[in-house]
């Protein structure tokens, strides 16, 4: 049985056996998720508002390069110190973050589709199969092994969000997989409800998360932001249920955005910083989709504000990460 963690312990902290890059956490793939999401948001803003198209292209290139660099680095970690990977996988909280590279594989094909459709389809298929298997294993773990309430952190949302991401790239890939889209959306939204409830219960009745992990609460936005985009992509319509998902996202964003005030206090660099990137990018993308449907000044204003906010935060994270690596702070990610 998993031993309970102290409520004050970092969510991604795991024992670090010896090995090259053994300290590198799989959760750092959240950076490629956030950058990819921001690139896609800027592409949508180019179509909606005529903003410079090169911004989305440049962000997309950076996102792909970051993913490749992280994939190579984590492969080195696995080859030289597989015990570190095993420890991370077995961890009741950090193990959920193995969904971050798989989610990246589901998002990146939208950047690659115009360049190499065959490659984009291959990447998406790998990501979709991997995400379904990963979600199956994690849900099985939850049912098979007794869990501690203190383990119920926003990281538990990641496997569910991964499933909801499956439909997003399908239109760009021109794949006849409507059934797969419905399956992923249904399972993802179904599990999002009890998981959200458990996490909220943990936040209400247990010790609060430490300040360094408070920004990770923005992960709770993802089921609603990504859920809205996936639902609209799957059904082809912005109906009442889709609007409800979008309104819930805005309400939660208003509640949680204050958690970002903890970011300056997280120095030196922590992996929890990047937890805010993809939810914010997904929220801006959802706002742009909604604005295209609503076609009104207020909806456009919300979309522009969210895009600007997400851009400032994510580019700030990127700059701080580069500075942290230059200062040799990367090893502190798991401390």
N, C-alpha and C positions, 0 to 999 in steps of 0.2 A: 504493500500500500504506500502511496505517496505520503511523505511526511509533510505536515502543515507548515506553511511559511509564516514568518512574522508579518503582521500587516504592514510593518514599516519597511520590509525588505523590498528592494527593487524587483519589479515584476519579471524582468528578463535575466535576473542574476542566476547564474548556474555555476556549478563547480567547473573549473577550467583546467583540464589535464594538459600535460605538456604537448607541444606540437607547434609547427609554424602557423601563425595566424589563428591559434586556438582560441584567442579571445574575441575573434570576429563574430558577432551575433548574426544569426540568419535574419533577425528583425530589421537589419540595416537595408534589406531589400525594399523596405517601405519608402526609401528615398527614390528608387526607380519608379515605384507606383505613383508617388506624388508628382514627380517631374513629368511622367507620361500623362497623368490626368490633367496637369496644367497645360501641357502642349495641346491636348485635345480640346481643352476649353478655349485656348487662344485660336485654334482653327475654327471653332464654332463662332467665336466673336468676329473673326474675319468675314465669315459668311453673313452674319447678322448685322454687324455695324460697319463693315469695311475697314476694320483695323488692320495694320500691316500683317500680311501673311507670313513674312519671314520670321516673325517672332515665334509662331507655333512650330515652324520648321526647325528653327534653331533649338528650341526647347526639346523637340522630339529627338534631334540628333544627340543632345546631351543625355536625354533619358536612356536611349539605347546604349550609348557608351558607358553610362553608369551601370546599367544592368550587366553588360558584358564584363566589365571590370570586377563587379561583385561576384559574378558567376565564377570567374577564374580564381578569384581570391578564396571563395568558399570551397572550390574544388581542391585548392592547395591545402586548406584546413582539413578537409576530409581525407586527403591522401596522406598527410603527415601526422595527423592526430585524430583518428576516427573516434576515439573515446570521447573527445570534446563534442562531436556531433551527436553521439549517442546520449550524452548527458543532457544536451539541449533538447533533443527529441523527447526524452523521458520526463522532462520538467513539466509539471502540471499547468504552467502558464506560458513559459517560453516556447513549449512545443507547438502551441497554436500558431506561432509566428512562421512556421514552415509554409504557411499559406501565402506569405508575401511574395516569394519568387514565382509561385504559381499564378497569383493574380497578375503579376507583371507580364507573364506569358500570355494572359488573356487580353491585356490592354495594348501591348506593343504591336500586335498585328494590325491595329487600326492605324498605326504610324507607317507600317510596312506595306499595306495593301496597294498603295499607288506606285510603289517602287518595284515590288516583286510579289505578285498575288500568290504564287505557289508557295513561296517561303512563308508569307503571312498565314496562309491556311495551315501549313505544317506546324508552325509555332502555336497557333490557336488550338489545334487538335491535341498537341502534347499538353498544353495548359489545361484544356477542358477535361481530358482523361485524368490527368494528375490531380486536378481539383476535386473531381468526383470521388476518386479513391481516397484522397486526403480527408475529405469531409466524412466519408464512410468510416475511416479508421478513427477519427477523433470522436465522432458520435458514439462509436462502439466503445471507445475508452471511457467516455463519460458514463455509459450504462454499465460497464463491467467493473470499474474501479470506483470505490467510494471517494467522492470529492469533498474538499473543504470549502466552506462558504467564503473564506478569505481568498481562495483562488479565483473566485468569480470576478474577474477584472475585464475591462474592455477588450483585452486580447482574445477572449472567448468568442468575440463577434467575428474574428477574421475568417475562420472556415466557412461561416455562413455568407459573409460578404463575397467570398471567393466564388461561391455558387451563383450568386446574383449577378456577378460580373460576366458570366458565360455568354448571355445573349448579346452583349453590347457590340461586339465586333462582327456579328453575323451579317448585317446588311452590307458592310463594306467588303466582306469576303464572298458574298453571293452564294451562300451555302443553303441547301434545302433541308434545314434541321429545325423546323418549327417545333417538333415534339421535344427536342433537346432543350430548346429555349423555355418552353412551358415547364418542363421538369425542373430545370435549374431555378427558375423564378419561384415555382411553387414550394420546393423544398427550402430554398433560402428564406423566403418570407415566413414560412411556417415556423422554422426554428428561430428566427429573429425575435419573435414575440416572447417565448419563455426565457430566452437568454437575456433579453433586455430586462425582463422582470426580475430575474435572479441578480443581475448586476446592480440594478437599482436597489433591490433589497439589501445587498451587501453594502452599498454606499450609505443606506439609511440606518442600518442597525449594527454595523461593525465600525472599527476604527477607520478614519478617513485615509485615503491614499496619501503617501508622502508627497511633498511639493514637487519633487522631480518627476512624479508620475501623473500629476494632476492634468497636464495637457493631453495625456493619452485618452482622457474621457471624451475627447472629440471623436474618437472612433465610433461612439454611439450614434453619430450622425449618419454613418455610412449605410446602414440598412434602409434608411429613408431616402437619402440622396441617390444612392446607386439603385435602390428599389424603384424609385420614380423613373429613372432613365431606362432601366431594364424593362419595366412594365410597358412604358410607351414604345420601346423598341419592339417588344414582343407582340403587343396588341395593335400597334399602329395608330393609337388614339389616346388623347388626353381626356379621359372620362372623369367621373366624380372620384373614383378610388385613386386615380393618379394624382388628382388635385389634392386629395387628403394626404397622400404621402409627402407631397411637396410642402404643404402647410405645416405638417408635423416637423419636417426638416427645418423650416424657418424658425419654428418655436424652439426646438432643441438648440439650434445655433445661437439664438438669443440668450438661452439659459447657460450654455457652455462656453461661449466665446470669452467670458471673463477668466477662464482657466489659463488662457495664454499669458496672463500676467506673471505666471510662474516660470516662464521660459528663461528670463534673465537670471533667475536664481538657480538654474540647472547647471551653471558652468562648474567645472569643465564639461565639454560636450558629452551628452548622454544620448543613447539611442531613442529615448522617449521623445526627444525633440521631433523626430521625423514622424511620429504617430499622428501629428496634426495635419500632415501635408496632403495625404490622399483624401481624407474627409472634406477638407476645404476645397480641394480641386473638384471633387465630385459634387459638392454643393454648388460651386460656380457653374459647372456643366449642367446640372439640373435646372438652375435658374435661367441659363441661356435657352435650354429646350422649352421651358415654360414660357419665356418671353416670346419665342418664335410662335408659340401657339396663341398666347393671350393678345399679342400685337398691341400693347398699350404702353404709355409712357412710364407708368409706375413699375410695371414688370421689367421694362428695359433698364430702369434706374437700379432696381434691385440686382439685376444680372451684372451690370457694370460695377457696382460697388463690391459685390462678392468676388468678381474676377480680379479687381484691383487689390482687394484685401488678400486673396489667396496668393496672388503674384508676389506681393511684398513679403508675406510670411515665408513662402517656399523659397524664393530667391535669397531671402535672409538666412534661411537654414542652410542653403547650398554654400553661401559665402562663409558662414560660421563653421561648416564642416570642413571646407578647404583649409581654413585657418587652423582648425583643430588638428587636422592631419599634419599640417606643416609644423605645428608645435609639438607633435608627438603625443597628442591627447587621445588618439584612437583607442589605445589600450584601456582607457577608463570607461569605455562603453558598457562593460559588464560589471563594473565595480559598484 
